[in-house]
Amino acid sequence: MDSSAGEGGLLGLAFEPAFRTNGFFYVYYVSITGGTRSIGRGMADAFLAEGAKVVVNGRDEEKGQQCLREMNA
């Protein structure tokens, strides 16, 4: 992974036992750099809605705290 682009990475992935036939896999933990705003925030919200455990990284502590409050985290 090239972290210079500010991209986050997958921390955990589980494949459905029938993955070969249905293509299902489950994300359990994700790390999203820049997750307090824009696309990163949208990704964090979407993963949380699906039950994932999410690590949100950002540069501004105040925005991070606001993000946590809004996510009820």
Secondary structure, DSSP 4 states (H G I P E B T S, - for coil): --GGGT--EEEEEEE-TTHHHH--EEEEEEEEETTTSHHHHHHHHHHHHTT-EEEEE-S-HHHHHHHHHHTT-
